[in-house]
Amino acid sequence: MRFIIKECPSDWKYLSDTLGVLPPIARVLFRRGITSPFLAERFLSPSMGGIADPFLLPDIEAAISRVKRALLNRERVCLYGDYDVDGLTSVAILFHTMKGLGFDVFYYIPNRLSEGYGLNIEAIEKIKKQNASLMITLDCGVSSSVPIDYARSVGIDTIVVDHHNIPEILPPAMAIVDLKREDSLYPFKQLSGVGVAWQFARALVKELLDEDTYLEEILDLVSLGTIADIVPLTEENRIIVKRGINRLRFSPRVGLLYLMRSAGIEDRLLNAELLSLTLVPRLNSAGRLGSADIAIELLLTSDPTSAKVLSEKLEEKNRRRRGLVDEILDEILKKLEGETLSSTILEYSESWHSGVIGIVASRLVDMFNRPAFVGRKEGDIVRFSVRSPEEVDIYSILLPLKDMFLKFGGHHYALGLTIKESDVDRLKEVLDRSVQVEGEEFVEIDTELPLREINPALLNQLSLLEPFGVGNPRPIFIARGVRIVGREIQSDSKSIIIEEDGERFEVFGLEDMMPTDSFIDLVYSIKGAGKIIGIGGMESGSS
């Protein structure tokens, strides 16, 4: 791990003086491109007024017109969603909204193991048997030309509400509401699937009730789906997550309340990082192991007894999911022992559970800072989940190879593909030529901050920078010339004791870094009410 600290232009002082923010906070803002008081105020105090008009989405007027006709004609409407948290929350918010407006609506979530991602013809046949004449796809559909064409042939109109990258040929849907379309006027292109679904719901309410509402009662679900999809927590996503987390803190829906209790976070200060490590994997666990029915039922229930039972079932599925991830990861790490790592990790097996290989790929990216392809072999094909670090746009690298794949789609840093096993070696060769990575991770330091300056005023202003995530990482600081004076070992944690100017501070995460009495430049972050998390360090004066 290498650390980089860049000089911050002195203009940050104007930001500090004008807004009254502490110098370290002003420097963090400046280094993130927030260089004027106007931009800083928008960032520190985001308001719903920063959300764009949903009618700027492509095809939104045609979509809403068709949905309105379904209400007038008492047609049955099917919401077809993905089985991950982004898809499940999309279904939950639109189901909640449409039910409240009087629609005859039901939902369909495919089984990950037996049906896979996206639309399929067998699912369309089941939906037709339930007398649906309109289908709205959520967090999927933009690459499903064949199933949508089949749906049309059996009398089902389709509206696609999606956020994935656009294929060369669009499906034959009545409307394709996807902000990644080239003709989209929507100004922010990084909404999650549930973000687009929320805007769709807002447009529907505006059309039917003539109410310009932000539907704040469902922002808890919108924020969870946004966090889960690992989209940049900037601009509109920042507003959504910040408002949604506040709703979770003060008035959580009963299903999420019991899930928070099950996860042991009911009394903790909620933030995006905590939710991504607790609620998101629990909600994802059902779909990863097969059917996501338990998760969607939990999101929709208003009955405390049902919520308790469903949260306990999800807790058990999450324990099983963790065990499967650990087994596959251990197997891959043993394969990699003693090998010279190439620029990409690519491993697959017919025994690996397809529902968790994406998690394993993410863990490998975190460990080795390079793209990871983890797949399951099924007959003569391999289905890969692909993840990559932010500096490698793996989607753009693979896009010219799409003719090699049987299926391909996703985002710049997370995608799925299916390939014949006979073509895997050719894929490896292309990746070796195309992917350039730094084996050593680079960590950018935001600003110098002596430990003694961590106080309630700084912690309060630091909290204004949340939510932290992609696009807005937790700030990283450096304290120079501090001394390691001891170590603490407790039943559930280890820490080192750092001395700075006669004061002592407890630092977690670096217990084996350097011997006692060493003077170091400590690189760290701050969590919660002042917990210091060590990231690394170097001999004092070497940075």
C-alpha positions in Angstrom: 0.0 0.0 0.0 1.4 3.4 -1.0 0.1 6.7 0.2 -0.2 9.9 -1.8 -0.8 13.3 -0.4 -1.2 16.3 -2.8 -0.9 19.9 -1.9 -4.3 21.6 -1.6 -4.5 25.1 -3.1 -4.7 27.9 -0.5 -8.1 28.9 -1.9 -9.6 26.5 0.7 -9.1 29.2 3.3 -11.8 31.3 1.6 -14.2 28.4 1.8 -13.4 28.0 5.5 -13.8 31.7 6.3 -17.0 32.1 4.2 -18.8 29.1 5.5 -17.3 28.8 9.0 -16.1 25.3 8.4 -13.0 24.0 10.1 -9.8 24.1 8.0 -9.5 20.2 7.7 -13.1 20.0 6.5 -12.5 22.9 4.0 -9.5 21.1 2.6 -11.4 17.8 2.2 -14.2 19.7 0.3 -11.7 21.5 -1.9 -9.8 18.3 -2.8 -13.2 16.8 -3.9 -13.9 19.5 -6.4 -16.2 21.5 -4.1 -14.4 24.8 -4.5 -17.0 27.5 -4.0 -19.3 28.4 -1.1 -22.3 27.8 -3.4 -21.2 24.2 -4.2 -20.2 23.6 -0.6 -23.6 24.7 0.7 -25.4 22.4 -1.8 -23.1 19.5 -0.7 -23.4 20.0 3.0 -27.1 20.8 3.1 -28.6 18.8 0.2 -32.3 19.4 -0.5 -34.9 17.7 -2.5 -35.0 20.7 -4.7 -31.8 19.2 -6.3 -33.8 16.3 -7.8 -34.6 16.7 -11.5 -38.1 16.6 -13.0 -39.0 12.9 -13.6 -40.5 13.9 -17.0 -37.0 14.5 -18.3 -36.6 10.7 -18.4 -36.8 9.2 -22.0 -40.2 7.7 -23.0 -41.7 8.7 -19.6 -44.8 10.3 -21.1 -45.5 7.3 -23.3 -45.0 5.0 -20.3 -47.2 7.0 -18.0 -49.9 7.2 -20.6 -49.9 3.4 -21.0 -50.0 2.8 -17.3 -52.9 5.3 -16.9 -54.8 3.4 -19.6 -54.3 0.2 -17.6 -55.9 1.8 -14.6 -58.9 3.1 -16.6 -59.4 -0.3 -18.2 -58.9 -2.2 -15.0 -56.0 -4.2 -16.6 -53.8 -6.5 -14.5 -50.2 -5.1 -14.3 -47.2 -7.2 -13.5 -44.0 -5.7 -11.9 -41.1 -7.8 -13.0 -38.0 -7.1 -10.9 -34.5 -8.3 -10.4 -33.7 -10.5 -7.3 -31.0 -8.2 -5.8 -31.7 -5.4 -3.4 -31.9 -2.7 -6.1 -34.5 -4.8 -7.9 -36.4 -5.8 -4.8 -36.7 -2.2 -3.6 -37.8 -1.1 -7.0 -40.6 -3.6 -7.0 -41.6 -2.7 -3.4 -41.9 1.1 -4.0 -43.8 0.8 -7.2 -46.1 -1.9 -5.8 -46.7 0.3 -2.8 -47.4 3.3 -5.0 -49.6 1.6 -7.5 -51.7 -0.3 -4.9 -52.3 3.0 -3.2 -53.5 4.4 -6.5 -56.0 1.6 -7.1 -54.1 -0.6 -9.7 -54.6 -4.3 -10.0 -50.9 -5.1 -9.6 -48.8 -8.1 -8.7 -45.1 -8.8 -8.9 -42.8 -11.5 -10.3 -39.2 -12.0 -9.1 -37.3 -14.7 -11.0 -35.5 -17.5 -9.2 -31.8 -16.8 -9.5 -30.8 -20.5 -9.7 -33.5 -21.9 -12.0 -34.2 -18.8 -14.1 -31.1 -16.5 -13.9 -31.0 -12.7 -14.4 -33.5 -10.8 -16.4 -36.6 -11.8 -18.3 -37.3 -15.3 -19.7 -40.0 -16.8 -21.8 -41.1 -19.3 -19.1 -41.7 -16.4 -16.7 -43.7 -14.5 -19.4 -45.9 -17.6 -19.8 -46.6 -17.7 -16.0 -47.4 -13.9 -16.1 -49.8 -14.4 -19.0 -51.6 -17.1 -17.0 -52.3 -14.5 -14.3 -54.1 -12.4 -17.0 -51.6 -9.6 -17.1 -51.8 -7.3 -20.2 -49.1 -4.9 -19.0 -45.6 -5.7 -17.6 -43.2 -3.1 -16.1 -39.7 -4.4 -15.8 -37.6 -2.9 -13.0 -33.8 -2.9 -12.8 -33.8 -5.2 -15.8 -35.2 -5.5 -19.3 -33.2 -3.2 -21.5 -31.2 -6.1 -22.9 -34.2 -8.6 -23.0 -35.3 -8.3 -26.7 -36.4 -11.9 -27.2 -38.6 -12.3 -24.0 -40.2 -8.8 -24.6 -40.9 -9.7 -28.2 -42.5 -12.9 -27.0 -44.6 -11.0 -24.4 -45.9 -8.8 -27.2 -46.8 -11.9 -29.2 -49.0 -13.2 -26.4 -50.7 -9.8 -25.7 -48.6 -8.3 -23.0 -47.3 -4.8 -23.5 -44.0 -4.0 -21.8 -42.5 -0.9 -20.2 -38.8 -1.1 -19.4 -37.7 0.9 -16.3 -34.0 0.3 -16.1 -30.6 2.0 -15.5 -28.2 -0.5 -17.2 -26.0 0.3 -20.2 -27.9 0.4 -23.5 -27.4 -2.4 -26.0 -27.0 -1.7 -29.7 -30.5 -2.9 -30.4 -33.3 -1.8 -28.0 -36.1 -4.3 -27.2 -39.5 -3.9 -28.8 -41.1 -2.4 -25.7 -43.9 0.3 -25.6 -41.5 2.5 -23.7 -37.9 2.3 -22.5 -37.3 4.5 -19.5 -33.6 4.3 -19.1 -31.5 7.4 -18.3 -28.5 5.9 -20.1 -30.2 6.3 -23.5 -28.4 8.7 -25.8 -31.6 10.8 -26.2 -32.1 11.1 -22.5 -32.5 14.7 -21.2 -32.1 13.6 -17.6 -29.1 15.5 -16.2 -27.8 12.8 -13.7 -26.9 9.5 -15.3 -25.9 7.5 -12.2 -29.2 6.8 -10.6 -29.7 3.2 -9.4 -32.5 1.1 -10.7 -34.6 2.0 -7.7 -33.8 5.7 -8.3 -35.3 5.4 -11.8 -38.3 3.4 -10.4 -38.8 6.2 -7.7 -38.9 8.9 -10.4 -41.3 6.7 -12.4 -43.6 6.5 -9.3 -43.3 10.3 -8.8 -44.3 10.9 -12.5 -47.3 8.5 -12.1 -48.5 10.3 -9.0 -48.1 13.7 -10.7 -50.1 12.5 -13.7 -53.0 10.8 -11.7 -53.3 13.1 -8.7 -51.7 16.3 -9.9 -49.4 16.2 -6.9 -45.7 17.2 -7.2 -44.5 14.9 -4.4 -41.1 13.4 -3.5 -42.9 10.3 -2.0 -40.7 10.6 1.1 -42.5 7.7 2.8 -40.6 5.3 0.5 -37.2 7.0 0.5 -35.9 4.5 3.1 -36.3 1.8 0.4 -34.9 4.0 -2.4 -31.8 4.7 -0.2 -31.2 1.0 0.6 -31.4 0.1 -3.1 -29.1 2.9 -4.0 -26.5 1.9 -1.4 -26.8 -1.8 -2.5 -26.1 -1.0 -6.1 -22.8 0.8 -5.3 -23.5 3.8 -7.5 -21.7 7.0 -6.8 -23.1 8.7 -3.7 -23.0 12.1 -5.3 -25.6 14.7 -6.5 -29.0 13.1 -6.6 -27.9 9.8 -5.0 -26.4 11.8 -2.1 -29.7 13.6 -1.6 -31.7 10.3 -1.8 -29.5 8.4 0.6 -29.2 11.2 3.1 -32.9 11.7 3.3 -33.6 7.9 3.2 -31.3 7.1 6.1 -32.9 9.8 8.2 -36.3 8.1 7.6 -34.7 4.7 8.6 -33.4 6.3 11.8 -36.6 7.9 13.0 -39.5 6.0 11.4 -38.4 2.6 9.9 -41.1 0.4 8.3 -41.8 -2.6 10.4 -39.9 -5.1 8.2 -36.7 -3.1 8.3 -37.1 -2.5 12.0 -37.1 -6.2 12.7 -34.2 -6.8 10.3 -32.2 -4.1 12.1 -32.9 -5.9 15.4 -31.8 -9.2 13.9 -28.6 -7.5 12.6 -27.9 -5.9 16.0 -28.0 -2.3 14.7 -31.3 -1.0 16.0 -29.6 1.2 18.5 -26.5 2.2 16.4 -26.1 5.4 14.4 -27.1 4.4 10.9 -25.0 5.4 7.9 -24.5 4.1 4.4 -21.4 2.0 5.2 -23.1 0.2 8.1 -26.2 -0.5 6.0 -24.1 -1.9 3.2 -22.5 -4.4 5.7 -25.7 -5.4 7.5 -29.1 -4.9 6.0 -28.0 -5.1 2.3 -26.4 -8.6 2.5 -29.3 -9.9 4.6 -31.8 -8.8 2.0 -29.6 -10.1 -0.8 -29.2 -13.5 0.8 -32.6 -14.9 -0.1 -32.2 -14.1 -3.8 -28.6 -15.3 -3.9 -29.7 -18.8 -2.6 -32.7 -19.1 -4.9 -36.0 -17.4 -4.3 -36.1 -13.8 -3.1 -39.7 -14.1 -1.9 -38.8 -13.8 1.8 -37.0 -10.5 1.2 -39.8 -8.8 -0.9 -42.4 -10.0 1.6 -40.4 -8.4 4.4 -40.2 -5.1 2.6 -43.9 -5.0 2.0 -45.3 -6.4 5.2 -47.0 -4.2 7.8 -47.5 -7.0 10.3 -45.0 -7.2 13.2 -45.4 -10.9 13.7 -44.7 -11.7 10.0 -41.8 -9.2 10.0 -40.2 -11.0 13.0 -40.5 -14.4 11.3 -39.3 -13.2 8.0 -36.3 -11.4 9.5 -35.3 -14.6 11.3 -35.5 -16.6 8.1 -33.3 -14.0 6.3 -30.8 -14.2 9.2 -30.4 -17.9 8.7 -30.0 -17.6 4.9 -27.4 -14.9 5.5 -25.4 -17.3 7.7 -25.5 -19.9 5.0 -24.5 -17.3 2.4 -21.4 -16.3 4.4 -20.4 -20.0 4.7 -20.6 -20.5 1.0 -18.5 -17.3 0.3 -15.8 -18.4 2.7 -15.6 -21.9 1.1 -15.2 -20.6 -2.4 -12.8 -17.8 -1.4 -10.6 -20.3 0.5 -10.4 -22.5 -2.5 -9.4 -19.7 -4.8 -6.8 -18.4 -2.4 -5.2 -21.8 -2.2 -5.0 -21.9 -6.0 -3.3 -18.6 -6.1 -0.7 -19.4 -3.4 2.8 -19.3 -4.9 1.5 -18.1 -8.3 2.6 -14.9 -10.0 -0.6 -12.9 -10.3 -1.7 -11.8 -13.8 -3.5 -8.5 -14.3 -6.8 -10.3 -13.9 -8.0 -13.1 -11.6 -10.1 -15.6 -13.5 -11.3 -18.8 -11.7 -14.4 -21.1 -12.1 -15.7 -24.4 -11.0 -18.9 -26.5 -11.5 -19.2 -26.9 -7.8 -19.4 -23.3 -6.8 -22.8 -21.7 -5.9 -23.8 -19.2 -8.6 -25.6 -17.0 -6.1 -22.5 -16.0 -4.2 -19.8 -15.8 -6.9 -20.3 -12.0 -7.3 -19.5 -11.5 -3.6 -16.4 -13.6 -4.0 -15.3 -11.6 -7.0 -15.7 -8.4 -4.9 -13.7 -9.8 -2.1 -10.9 -10.7 -4.5 -10.9 -7.1 -5.9 -10.5 -5.8 -2.4 -7.7 -8.1 -1.6 -5.7 -7.9 -4.8 -6.7 -4.6 -6.5 -7.4 -6.1 -9.9 -10.4 -7.3 -11.9 -11.8 -10.7 -10.8 -13.8 -13.1 -12.9 -15.5 -15.8 -10.7 -17.6 -18.4 -12.6 -19.7 -21.5 -12.4 -19.4 -24.1 -15.1 -22.6 -25.6 -16.4 -22.1 -28.1 -19.1 -20.0 -26.6 -21.8 -20.6 -23.0 -20.7 -19.3 -20.8 -17.8 -21.3 -18.0 -16.2 -19.0 -15.4 -14.8 -19.6 -12.6 -12.3 -17.1 -9.8 -12.9 -15.9 -7.1 -10.6 -13.1 -4.5 -11.0 -11.5 -1.7 -9.0 -12.6 1.8 -9.9 -9.6 2.6 -12.0 -10.4 -0.3 -14.4 -13.5 0.1 -16.6 -14.0 -3.6 -17.2 -17.2 -3.1 -19.1 -15.6 -0.9 -21.8 -12.7 -3.4 -22.1 -15.1 -6.3 -22.6 -17.6 -4.5 -24.9 -15.6 -5.1 -28.1 -15.5 -8.8 -27.3 -19.3 -9.1 -26.9 -19.6 -11.5 -29.9 -17.5 -13.9 -27.9 -20.2 -14.0 -25.2 -23.5 -15.8 -25.1 -24.8 -13.2 -22.6 -23.3 -9.9 -21.5 -24.4 -6.9 -19.5 -24.0 -4.7 -16.5 -22.1 -1.6 -15.3 -18.5 -0.3 -15.7 -17.2 -2.1 -12.6 -19.7 -4.9 -12.1 -21.2 -7.1 -14.8 -22.1 -10.7 -15.8 -21.3 -12.7 -18.8 -21.8 -16.2 -20.2 -19.2 -17.8 -22.4 -18.4 -21.2 -23.9 -15.7 -23.0 -21.9 -13.8 -23.5 -25.1 -13.4 -19.7 -25.4 -12.2 -19.0 -21.8 -8.5 -19.3 -22.8 -9.0 -16.8 -25.6 -10.7 -14.5 -23.1 -7.7 -14.8 -20.7 -5.3 -13.9 -23.5 -7.3 -10.7 -24.4 -7.5 -9.7 -20.7 -3.7 -10.2 -20.2 -3.1 -7.8 -23.1 -5.8 -5.2 -22.3 -5.9 -4.9 -18.5 -3.2 -2.8 -16.8 -3.3 -2.6 -13.0 -1.0 -1.5 -10.3 -0.3 -4.5 -8.0 0.1 -2.1 -5.1 -2.9 -0.1 -3.9 -2.6 3.7 -3.8 -4.3 5.5 -1.0 -4.9 9.2 -1.4 -4.7 11.2 1.8 -7.1 14.1 2.0 -5.3 16.3 4.5 -3.1 16.4 7.6 -5.0 16.3 10.9 -3.2 15.9 14.2 -5.0 13.5 16.5 -5.4 16.2 19.2 -7.6 18.2 16.8 -10.3 15.4 16.8 -13.0 17.0 18.9 -16.8 17.3 19.0 -16.9 20.3 16.6 -14.8 18.4 14.0 -16.8 15.2 14.4 -20.0 17.2 13.8 -18.7 18.8 10.6 -17.3 15.5 9.5 -20.8 14.0 9.7 -22.1 16.6 7.3 -19.9 15.0 4.6 -21.9 11.7 4.8 -23.1 9.5 3.2 -19.7 8.0 2.4 -19.3 5.5 -0.5 -18.2 5.4 -4.1 -17.6 8.9 -5.3 -17.5 10.3 -1.8 -15.2 8.1 0.3 -14.6 8.5 4.0 -11.9 11.2 4.4 -8.4 9.9 5.0 -6.0 11.9 7.3 -2.4 11.8 8.3 -0.9 12.6 11.8 2.8 13.1 11.6 5.5 12.1 14.1 3.3 10.1 16.6 4.7 7.4 18.7 3.5 3.8 19.3 3.5 3.3 23.1 1.6 0.1 23.6 -1.0 -2.4 22.5 -4.4 -3.4 23.8 -5.9 -6.8 23.3 -9.6 -7.4 24.2 -11.9 -10.3 23.5 -13.4 -8.7 20.4 -10.7 -6.2 19.2 -7.1 -5.3 19.1 -5.6 -1.8 19.1 -2.5 0.2 19.5 -1.9 3.2 21.8 -0.5 6.2 20.0 1.1 9.2 21.8 1.0 12.7 20.4 2.3 15.7 22.3 1.8 13.9 25.6 -1.8 12.8 24.8 -2.6 9.2 24.2 -5.1 7.8 21.6 -6.4 4.4 20.9 -6.1 3.3 17.2 -7.8 0.2 15.8 -6.7 -1.9 12.9 -2.9 -1.6 13.1 -1.9 -3.8 16.0 1.0 -5.5 14.2 2.2 -2.6 12.1 5.4 -1.5 13.9 7.2 -2.1 17.2 6.5 -0.2 20.4 8.4 3.1 20.6 8.4 3.6 16.9 7.7 7.1 15.6 5.4 7.0 12.6 3.3 9.1 10.3 -0.1 7.6 10.9 -2.7 7.3 8.1 -6.2 7.0 9.5 -9.9 7.6 9.2 -12.5 8.5 11.8 -15.8 6.7 12.4 -18.7 7.3 14.6 -18.1 9.3 17.7 -14.4 9.6 17.2 -13.2 6.0 16.7 -9.8 6.2 15.0 -9.3 3.5 12.4 -5.7 3.0 11.3 -5.2 2.4 7.6 -1.4 2.4 7.5 1.7 4.1 8.5 5.3 4.7 7.7 8.4 5.7 9.5 8.1 9.3 10.5 9.4 11.7 7.9 9.4 9.2 5.0 6.2 10.4 3.4 
